[in-house]
Structure formats: C-alpha cells, structure tokens
Amino acid sequence: MRGASSNIRRAVRVACRRRGSPQVLWRYFSDSGTDAPGHEDCDVVVVGGGPAGLALASALASKRTLRGSVKVTLVEGSDLSKIYNWDLPPDAFSNRVVSLTNATLDFLDEIGAWTHVDVERTCPIEEMQVWDGISDARMDFNAAALGISRRGGSNQMARLTETLNLQRGLLRRLREQPNVTLLDNTKVMNISEDDIPGGAWPMVQLSDGVTLRARLLVGADGINSPVRSYSKIDSYGWDYPTCAIVATLLHPPRTFRPNTCAYQRFLPTGPIAFLPLSPTASSLVWSTSPALAAVLTKTDPAVLTSMINAAFRLPEVSVRYLHGHLLDVPSLSPDDLRAEISFREQAHAIAPYSALASANVHPAEAGVGIPDEGAHGLPPLVADIQPGTVASFPLRFRHAEAYIGNRTALIGDAAHVIHPLAGQGLNLGLGDAAALARCIQTAVMHGGDIGSRTALVPYTRERYFENHKMMSAVDKLHKLYASTAPPLVWARSTGVEVLNELDTLKAGIIGAAGGRSSAHSVPGSPWEMVAGGVETLVSGTRVMGAVGTGLRSVAGGILQQLGRVASGPGKDQRE
C-alpha cells in the first residue's frame, strides 16, 4: 500500500512539472523511493527565491555532470507566480534596478538564463561620470576609450536592468529544468539537526507540514537569514545614518547622444545616482539622511523632481540650504521651491539656459538644439516621476563571519549586505552562486560529499576575501565623501584628478577590479572600478609604483589623509 502511495505521489509531481508551472503543488517523499515517513531526502535545499537563490538552482541544473545525480529543491515563502507573470508596458519601469557586470552577464549566459531576460528592458552603460559635490573633481570612464567590452560583444561597462526582469528570466529558465523543484508559498518554520551516521543533516520543517532533510542547506534568505541562525554564524556590521530613495525618472531623449551614461555626484549627505534605463527613462538611487528621505518620499512629485535636478547642478552650499529649507517647511510648494532654486542660480551667476540651470528651463526645451557646453557631464533634466515608484529603505553594512557551517552555506544577502553606492550587492550574490555551483560540481565529480566542510572550503576561500575587498572599498568610499573638512576635500579631489589624468593608473584600477585569477572573470562594472581605485589609493602600494618620482611626495600626503579617514571607526555590532 505504501509503494502504491509513493507511485501516486511521483505521478502528481511529474504532472506538475509537465504543466510548465514554476510552482510545485504537492510533494511529500523523495523520488529516490525513500519511504521513511515524516521527511524527504534532498541533496541541495536552497532557502530563498531571490535572484541569488534562483541563479544557484539554475546553475546546478544547467551542469550536465549534476543532472540526475543532484536533487535540488528551492523553498520560497512568497508567490513566485507573481514574478513569473510580471509584466509592465514598454515605457514603464520598476524602481529597483541592478547594474550587471560583464562577469555576471557571462555567468547568466553560461547557465542559459540571459536568453530569458527581456533585453529590450535593459540598457548598456557605456560611460560613467562621477564627481565630488564640493570640489567638482571628476572621474570619467568611457568603455570604448578604455577598451572595455563583453566577450564578443559591444563596448559596455555593465548593463542595467530591473531586478524583476532578471528574476523573471531566472524563473523562466528553471521552467525548462524539471530536475529542480520550486516550493513557493511555503515558509520555513524551523530548522533542526538530524543525527545520522556520516554527519548530522539539517531538517527543514515547512509550513505545509513537509520536512526536508538536506545533504547541503543553502541560505539565500536575506539579511535576517534563518539558515545563518541555524548555523550559529555571527555577522558584524553597522547601520549607516542614511536611507536610499529610489524612483523611476522620466525625461526627454538626449540630443546627439544615446542615454547610456551613468552619473553619480557625491554629496556630504550621500551620493545621488542617475542610471539609464531607456532613451526617455532612468533610475534614481539617492542616499541621504532619514529625515530628508521621509520628506522627499511624501512630498509633491514636482518638488522631488526639482530637488533631483538641483542636486546634480547647484553648488553644494545651495544644495545643503535647500535640504534644510525643505526640512523646515515640508509643505513647500513646487512654485516656491523653483523660485528658491532660481534665486540660488542667480546668486551663483548661473546663466538661465546653461547646462547648470534647472529652475526656469522646461526639460523638453533643454533637449532641443545644440547642447550647451558641459551638458554631457550632467544627466538630462527630469521632467516627471513615474507614479508609484518613489520609495526608500535604510542602508546597512553586514558581513557574516563565515560562509559555511555544518552542511550549510550562505550566499547573497544572507552572507553580506553592502552600501548600494557601487551597485554591487546583487553582483556579489550572483558571484557567490556561480562559485558555490562550481564547488558542488567539483565535489560530485571527485566522488565527495557535497555537504562536507572539505567540499565547501574552496567556496569560502574563493568568495570571502573577494567580497570583503569590495565591501571594504565601498565603505571607505562612503566615509571619504561624507566629510566636508577642507584638507580631506583637497586630498580626495587631488587623488581623483591624478587618477583621472594618468592612463597608467586607470589601467591599474581596471586590473584591480577585474583581474581575478579565475577563468570566469572579466573586467567589472565602472562602479567596481571606482571602488577598486579607492582601495588602491588607500593601500598606496600600486599607486606609488605607477606615479612618477615627481608626484611621490604629493601622492604620499594624499594617501595618508585618505587612509586615516577611510579607516575611521564604524559602529560595529554582532548579530
């Protein structure tokens, strides 16, 4: 009777898979025929249906050596069918975007997921402009000039897409891979340990009453990871005193140039970034104080539009004044704000129709005719904000003390949370997925136990230090630009100008950012290059080898001041 019941259950599972649905409606015992009541044996259980978890499951299923030998189950508490069926009009975009590095794109190609991403909803980043909000010291990157391109593709530093577009593409890829079981609308209720010969296996109790016994349990379950808690792995870090505002910005098309340049201005309150999505739409990521973020997300969209345009154009002293004025008068009308900005422009002798003017220039008029001198160094004027896209969230730094435990591994936000100024959080998570999939494949090919520490050590060796380098560089970058002290402003500005003028140093930055020993590496995103450059500046060793003898004393003083601030104390706390 028990055997007949198992055959019925298997038939139901096969029927569900043939439906092509990303959901599995019912599952109880393993396909291996294990009839021990109360649990089901799995080789890999992935908790978390975000991009990192989906990418890992897809990577495992795409490897021929693992098909039929490694059984993968992914558990997600939300309804994945909403993402699978997600659809927006061509001229509307989600407010959460990701800048995918060339290395990440190659990984998505390798696992067959990129073909399922709607490429029409993606945009290449061919250039980047980054500048100091106080001194205007600027660093510019041009993919064609620096010889950066995808393998066999066009010149681009990265490619921007909505996170939901990527997640939907991964789900579509998994629809083609019946050897992966997706359990959505299913929450993890408890994780315990099963003491069996050969090592304790994690027992994952689900909200539908099923218990999965995992040879390897992977936590892709976010900053408050239950898998990390089960593994008794602490994390360290701090909360930044800032929040990020995100929104989808609408603007006229650029004159004579495509909208493929990303802009980021570092203000003392935090960086503001303008990221291209289409010829007439871009994404905003603005890090600022929680108080100002609360006002800007609740105010009239016309007020937020004017504040965004001013934040990229006005001198920092006037931007700071506008911030304070808006905090004092949260109900400030759009007309009153434009009048204030106009007064500030006149005080700074900004010509009414120059590239720096925004108060009395209609965005449509700004995109007509020959661009003003310096227009390419600034993003197009924002005309409107897509309704329903303005939101904010707190910013944090977290890093797990280890990536592996007893038959457990952490990837993505469960392992690390980074400041978004470099746009590297998701790239790091997808890099984790690629590395862990290779590690599992190697263990299987050598007849090893994929859940053993011996099999998992190569994963943590490959990823922990690489992630820490990027996290440290981005954190230092944030701290460096948060200061308004004149000596530090001079030091960081001089350092940026030195980097921007010397091709040898730019080449060194690219090498530091993309020169990993892995065969899977290609030059990283422009954000990674800037962060890598700051890391190089702070360490000083590579810079001093590249800077001529006549610049050594100047660069040495810059590095000392940068290093003191970049290594400043953070509010460390254990979790």
C-alpha positions in Angstrom: 0.0 0.0 0.0 2.8 2.3 0.9 4.5 1.6 -2.5 1.3 2.4 -4.4 1.0 5.7 -2.5 4.6 6.6 -3.4 3.9 5.9 -7.1 0.8 8.2 -7.0 2.8 11.0 -5.4 5.5 10.7 -8.1 2.9 10.8 -10.8 1.5 14.0 -9.3 4.9 15.6 -9.3 5.7 14.7 -12.9 2.3 16.1 -14.0 3.0 19.4 -12.2 6.4 19.7 -13.9 4.9 19.0 -17.3 2.5 21.8 -16.8 5.4 24.1 -17.0 4.3 25.9 -13.8 7.1 27.4 -11.6 5.2 26.1 -8.7 5.0 22.5 -7.3 1.6 21.9 -5.9 2.3 19.0 -3.7 5.3 16.9 -2.7 6.0 14.5 0.2 8.5 11.8 -0.4 11.7 11.8 -2.5 12.0 10.4 -6.0 14.6 8.0 -4.7 11.9 5.9 -3.2 12.7 6.6 0.4 9.5 5.8 2.3 10.6 6.9 5.8 7.6 8.9 7.0 7.9 12.5 8.1 10.7 13.7 5.9 12.1 13.7 2.3 15.8 13.5 1.5 17.3 16.1 -0.8 20.8 16.8 -2.0 20.6 20.6 -2.0 17.9 22.6 -0.4 18.0 26.4 -1.2 16.1 28.7 1.1 15.2 31.9 -0.7 13.7 32.6 -4.2 15.5 35.9 -4.8 18.0 36.3 -7.8 20.9 34.6 -5.9 18.9 31.5 -4.9 17.3 31.2 -8.3 20.7 31.6 -10.0 22.2 28.9 -7.8 19.4 26.4 -8.6 19.6 27.2 -12.3 23.4 26.8 -12.3 23.2 23.4 -10.6 20.5 22.2 -13.0 22.5 23.5 -16.1 25.6 21.4 -15.3 25.5 18.1 -17.2 27.6 16.3 -14.6 24.9 17.1 -11.9 21.8 16.2 -13.8 20.2 13.1 -12.4 22.7 12.9 -9.6 22.0 16.0 -7.5 18.4 16.7 -6.5 17.7 20.4 -5.9 14.7 21.9 -4.0 14.2 25.6 -3.6 11.9 27.0 -0.9 10.4 30.5 -1.1 7.8 32.0 1.2 6.2 34.3 -1.4 4.2 33.6 -4.5 6.7 33.3 -7.3 4.0 33.2 -9.9 3.6 37.0 -9.5 7.2 37.4 -10.6 6.9 34.8 -13.3 3.8 36.6 -14.7 5.2 40.1 -14.0 4.7 42.5 -17.0 4.8 46.2 -17.5 4.3 48.4 -20.5 7.4 49.2 -22.6 7.5 52.8 -21.3 7.1 51.9 -17.6 9.8 50.5 -15.3 10.2 49.1 -11.8 12.1 51.2 -9.3 14.5 48.5 -8.2 17.3 48.1 -10.7 20.7 46.3 -10.8 23.9 47.1 -12.8 25.0 43.7 -14.0 28.8 43.5 -14.6 30.2 41.8 -17.7 31.3 38.9 -15.5 27.8 38.5 -14.2 26.4 38.6 -17.7 28.8 35.9 -18.8 27.6 33.7 -15.8 24.0 34.2 -16.8 24.8 33.3 -20.3 26.6 30.1 -19.2 23.6 28.9 -17.2 21.2 29.7 -20.0 19.3 32.4 -18.1 20.1 35.6 -20.0 18.2 34.4 -23.1 15.1 34.5 -21.0 15.6 38.1 -19.8 13.8 40.8 -21.8 16.8 42.5 -23.4 14.5 45.3 -24.6 14.1 46.3 -21.0 17.9 46.5 -20.4 20.3 49.3 -21.1 24.1 49.2 -21.6 26.3 51.5 -19.5 28.9 52.8 -22.0 30.1 55.8 -20.0 30.2 57.0 -16.4 30.7 60.4 -14.8 31.5 60.6 -11.1 32.3 63.8 -9.3 32.8 65.4 -5.9 29.9 67.5 -4.9 32.1 70.1 -3.1 35.2 70.4 -5.3 33.7 69.1 -8.6 36.8 66.9 -9.1 35.6 64.5 -11.7 36.4 61.0 -12.9 35.1 59.8 -16.2 35.1 56.4 -17.8 34.4 55.6 -21.4 34.2 51.9 -22.3 35.3 52.4 -25.9 38.3 54.6 -24.9 39.4 52.1 -22.2 38.8 49.1 -24.4 36.2 47.5 -22.1 33.7 45.2 -23.7 31.9 42.0 -23.3 33.3 38.9 -24.8 32.4 39.1 -28.4 30.1 42.0 -27.7 29.9 45.7 -27.8 31.8 48.2 -25.6 30.0 48.4 -22.3 31.0 48.6 -18.7 27.8 47.0 -17.4 24.2 46.5 -18.2 21.3 48.0 -16.3 18.0 46.1 -15.8 15.1 45.8 -13.4 15.6 43.2 -10.7 12.2 41.8 -11.5 13.2 41.4 -15.2 16.2 39.3 -14.1 14.3 37.3 -11.5 11.6 36.5 -14.1 14.2 35.4 -16.6 15.7 33.0 -14.0 12.3 31.6 -13.3 11.7 31.1 -17.0 15.0 29.2 -17.2 14.1 27.0 -14.3 10.8 26.1 -16.0 12.9 24.3 -18.5 14.8 22.3 -15.8 12.5 19.7 -14.3 15.2 18.3 -12.1 14.7 21.4 -9.8 11.7 21.6 -7.6 10.3 25.0 -6.6 8.2 25.2 -3.5 6.8 28.7 -3.3 4.1 30.0 -0.9 6.0 27.8 1.5 7.7 29.2 4.6 10.5 27.6 6.7 9.0 27.1 10.1 12.0 25.5 11.8 15.5 24.1 11.1 16.8 21.3 13.3 19.5 18.7 13.2 19.1 15.1 12.4 21.8 12.9 13.9 22.5 10.3 11.3 25.7 8.3 10.6 28.1 10.2 8.5 27.2 13.7 9.9 24.1 15.5 11.0 21.8 16.6 8.2 19.7 19.8 8.5 16.0 19.1 8.9 13.9 21.9 7.3 10.3 21.9 8.5 8.0 23.7 6.1 4.7 25.4 6.6 2.8 22.8 4.5 3.8 20.1 7.0 6.6 18.6 4.9 10.1 18.2 6.3 13.1 18.2 4.0 16.4 16.5 5.1 19.2 18.2 3.3 22.7 16.9 2.5 23.5 20.6 1.9 21.4 23.5 3.1 22.0 26.9 1.3 20.8 30.1 2.8 19.8 32.7 0.2 17.3 34.0 2.6 18.3 37.6 3.2 19.8 39.7 5.9 17.8 38.0 8.7 18.7 34.6 7.4 17.2 31.6 9.4 19.8 29.4 7.8 22.6 31.6 9.2 20.9 31.5 12.6 20.7 27.7 12.5 24.4 27.5 11.5 25.3 29.7 14.5 27.3 32.0 12.3 27.5 35.6 13.6 27.6 38.7 11.5 29.3 42.0 12.1 28.5 45.5 10.8 26.5 48.7 11.4 23.6 50.7 10.1 24.5 53.8 8.0 22.9 57.0 9.1 21.3 57.3 5.7 18.4 56.0 3.7 18.2 55.4 -0.1 15.5 56.9 -2.2 14.6 55.1 -5.4 12.3 56.2 -8.2 11.9 55.9 -12.0 12.6 59.2 -13.7 11.1 60.4 -17.0 12.9 62.8 -19.2 13.3 63.9 -22.9 15.7 61.9 -25.1 19.2 63.2 -25.3 20.4 65.3 -28.2 23.1 63.7 -30.4 23.9 61.0 -27.8 22.2 57.9 -26.6 21.1 57.7 -22.9 23.9 55.2 -22.0 25.9 57.3 -19.4 25.5 56.8 -15.7 26.0 59.8 -13.4 26.9 59.9 -9.7 27.5 63.0 -7.6 29.0 62.6 -4.1 27.3 65.0 -1.7 28.2 65.1 2.0 24.8 63.6 2.9 25.3 60.8 0.4 25.7 60.0 -3.3 22.9 60.6 -5.8 23.0 58.4 -8.9 21.2 58.7 -12.3 21.2 55.3 -14.1 19.9 54.9 -17.7 17.1 52.5 -18.5 15.8 53.7 -21.9 16.1 56.8 -24.1 13.5 58.5 -22.0 13.7 56.8 -18.6 16.3 56.5 -15.9 16.5 55.2 -12.4 17.3 57.2 -9.3 19.3 56.0 -6.3 19.8 58.8 -3.8 21.4 58.2 -0.4 20.5 60.9 2.1 19.5 61.5 5.7 16.5 59.6 7.0 14.7 62.9 7.8 15.1 64.2 4.3 14.2 60.9 2.8 11.0 60.9 4.7 10.1 64.3 3.4 11.1 63.7 -0.2 9.2 60.4 -0.5 6.0 62.0 0.8 6.1 65.4 -0.9 4.6 66.6 -4.2 6.4 64.7 -7.0 7.1 68.1 -8.7 9.1 69.0 -5.5 11.2 65.9 -5.7 11.8 66.4 -9.4 13.1 69.9 -8.8 15.3 68.7 -5.9 16.8 66.0 -8.1 17.7 68.4 -10.9 19.2 70.9 -8.4 21.1 68.1 -6.6 23.1 67.4 -9.8 23.7 71.1 -10.7 23.8 73.6 -7.8 26.9 74.1 -5.7 26.9 72.0 -2.6 26.3 75.0 -0.3 23.0 75.7 -2.0 22.0 72.1 -2.1 22.6 71.9 1.6 20.5 75.0 2.1 17.6 73.5 0.1 17.8 70.4 2.2 17.5 72.4 5.4 14.7 74.6 4.0 12.7 71.6 2.9 13.1 70.1 6.4 11.9 73.3 8.0 9.0 73.7 5.5 7.9 70.1 4.5 4.8 71.5 2.8 6.9 73.7 0.4 5.0 74.1 -2.9 6.7 73.4 -6.3 6.4 77.0 -7.3 8.1 78.3 -4.1 10.9 75.7 -4.5 11.5 76.7 -8.1 11.7 80.3 -7.0 14.2 79.5 -4.3 16.3 77.5 -6.8 16.1 80.3 -9.3 17.4 82.8 -6.7 20.3 80.4 -5.9 21.2 80.1 -9.6 21.3 83.9 -9.9 23.5 84.1 -6.8 25.9 81.7 -8.3 25.9 83.5 -11.6 24.4 80.5 -13.5 23.2 81.6 -16.9 19.4 81.0 -17.3 19.9 78.5 -20.2 23.2 76.9 -19.3 23.6 73.2 -18.6 23.7 74.1 -14.8 20.3 75.8 -14.9 17.1 73.9 -13.9 14.6 76.2 -12.2 13.2 78.0 -15.2 14.2 75.6 -18.0 11.5 73.2 -19.3 13.0 69.8 -19.7 11.7 69.5 -23.3 13.4 72.7 -24.2 16.7 71.5 -22.7 16.7 68.6 -25.2 16.4 70.8 -28.3 19.2 72.2 -30.4 22.9 72.1 -29.8 23.7 71.1 -26.2 25.3 73.7 -24.0 29.0 73.3 -23.1 29.3 70.8 -20.3 25.9 69.3 -20.9 27.2 65.8 -21.4 28.8 66.0 -17.9 25.3 66.2 -16.4 22.2 64.0 -16.7 19.2 65.2 -18.7 16.7 67.3 -16.8 14.0 65.2 -15.1 10.5 66.2 -16.4 8.4 63.8 -14.2 8.5 60.8 -12.0 6.7 57.6 -12.8 3.7 57.3 -10.4 4.1 54.7 -7.6 7.9 54.3 -8.0 9.1 56.6 -5.2 10.3 54.6 -2.2 13.1 54.5 0.4 14.9 51.9 2.6 17.6 52.0 5.3 21.2 51.3 4.4 23.4 48.7 6.2 26.7 47.1 6.2 26.8 43.4 7.3 29.2 40.6 6.7 28.9 37.1 8.1 31.9 35.8 10.0 31.9 32.6 7.9 30.1 31.4 4.7 29.9 27.7 5.6 28.7 25.8 8.7 27.7 22.2 9.4 26.3 21.2 6.0 25.3 24.8 5.3 26.4 27.5 3.0 25.4 31.2 2.8 25.1 33.3 -0.4 23.8 36.8 -1.3 22.4 39.0 1.5 22.5 36.1 3.9 26.3 36.4 3.7 26.9 40.1 3.1 25.0 43.4 2.8 26.7 46.3 1.1 26.1 50.0 0.6 24.3 50.5 -2.8 26.5 53.4 -4.0 28.5 51.0 -6.2 25.6 48.8 -7.3 27.5 45.7 -6.4 25.2 43.9 -3.9 23.4 41.6 -6.4 26.6 41.1 -8.4 28.3 39.8 -5.3 25.4 37.4 -4.6 25.4 36.1 -8.2 29.1 35.6 -7.9 28.5 33.5 -4.8 26.0 31.4 -6.7 28.4 30.8 -9.5 31.3 29.8 -7.2 29.2 27.5 -5.0 27.8 25.7 -8.1 31.3 25.1 -9.3 32.3 23.9 -5.8 29.4 21.4 -5.7 30.2 20.2 -9.2 33.8 19.6 -8.3 32.8 17.6 -5.2 30.4 15.4 -7.2 33.0 14.8 -10.0 35.5 13.6 -7.4 33.0 11.4 -5.5 32.9 13.7 -2.5 30.1 14.6 0.0 28.7 18.0 -1.2 27.7 18.9 2.4 31.1 18.2 4.0 33.4 21.0 5.1 36.1 19.6 2.9 33.9 20.1 -0.1 32.8 23.6 0.8 36.0 25.2 1.9 37.0 26.1 -1.7 33.8 28.1 -2.0 34.5 30.3 1.1 38.2 30.6 0.1 37.2 32.0 -3.3 34.4 34.3 -2.2 35.1 35.6 1.3 38.1 37.8 0.6 36.8 38.9 -2.8 33.6 40.1 -1.3 35.4 41.7 1.7 37.6 43.7 -0.7 34.7 45.2 -2.5 32.7 45.8 0.7 35.6 47.5 2.3 36.3 49.7 -0.7 32.7 50.8 -1.0 32.5 51.5 2.8 35.7 53.6 2.5 34.4 55.4 -0.5 31.2 56.3 1.5 33.3 57.6 4.5 35.7 59.6 2.4 32.9 61.6 0.7 30.9 62.1 3.9 33.4 64.6 5.2 33.5 68.4 4.4 36.8 69.1 6.1 38.9 71.2 3.7 42.1 69.2 4.0 40.3 66.0 3.2 38.3 67.6 0.3 41.6 68.7 -1.2 43.2 65.3 -0.6 40.5 63.2 -2.2 40.0 65.7 -5.1 43.7 65.7 -5.9 43.7 61.9 -5.7 40.7 61.7 -8.1 42.3 64.2 -10.5 45.6 62.2 -10.5 43.7 59.0 -11.2 41.6 60.6 -14.0 44.6 62.1 -15.8 47.1 59.2 -15.7 46.2 56.4 -18.1 48.6 54.1 -16.2 46.5 54.5 -13.0 43.2 54.0 -14.8 44.6 50.8 -16.3 45.7 49.8 -12.8 42.1 50.4 -11.5 40.7 48.2 -14.2 43.2 45.5 -13.4 42.5 45.6 -9.7 38.7 45.5 -10.3 38.6 42.7 -13.0 42.0 41.0 -12.7 40.9 37.9 -10.7 42.8 34.7 -11.2 39.5 32.9 -12.1 39.0 32.0 -15.7 35.4 33.2 -15.2 36.5 36.8 -14.6 36.3 39.8 -16.9 36.7 43.5 -16.1 34.0 44.5 -13.7 31.5 47.4 -13.7 32.5 51.1 -13.6 31.3 51.3 -10.1 33.6 48.4 -9.2 36.5 50.2 -10.9 35.9 53.4 -8.8 35.7 51.4 -5.6 38.8 49.4 -6.6 40.6 52.7 -7.3 39.8 54.0 -3.8 41.1 50.7 -2.4 44.2 51.1 -4.4 44.7 54.7 -3.3 44.2 53.8 0.4 46.7 50.9 0.2 49.1 53.1 -1.7 51.3 50.3 -2.9 50.1 50.1 -6.5 49.7 53.8 -6.9 53.2 54.6 -5.7 54.6 52.2 -8.2 52.7 53.9 -11.1 53.1 57.5 -10.1 56.3 59.2 -11.3 59.0 60.3 -9.0 58.0 63.9 -9.1 54.5 63.0 -7.8 55.5 60.7 -4.9 55.6 63.3 -2.2 52.2 64.8 -3.2 50.6 61.4 -3.6 52.1 60.2 -0.3 50.4 63.0 1.6 47.1 62.3 -0.2 47.2 58.7 0.7 48.0 59.3 4.3 45.0 61.6 4.7 42.7 59.3 2.7 43.9 56.3 4.7 43.2 58.0 8.1 39.6 58.8 7.2 38.9 55.7 5.2 40.0 53.5 8.2 37.8 55.5 10.6 35.8 53.6 13.2 32.5 52.2 12.3 29.7 51.2 14.7 30.4 47.5 14.9 27.8 45.2 16.3 27.4 41.4 16.4 24.3 39.7 15.4 
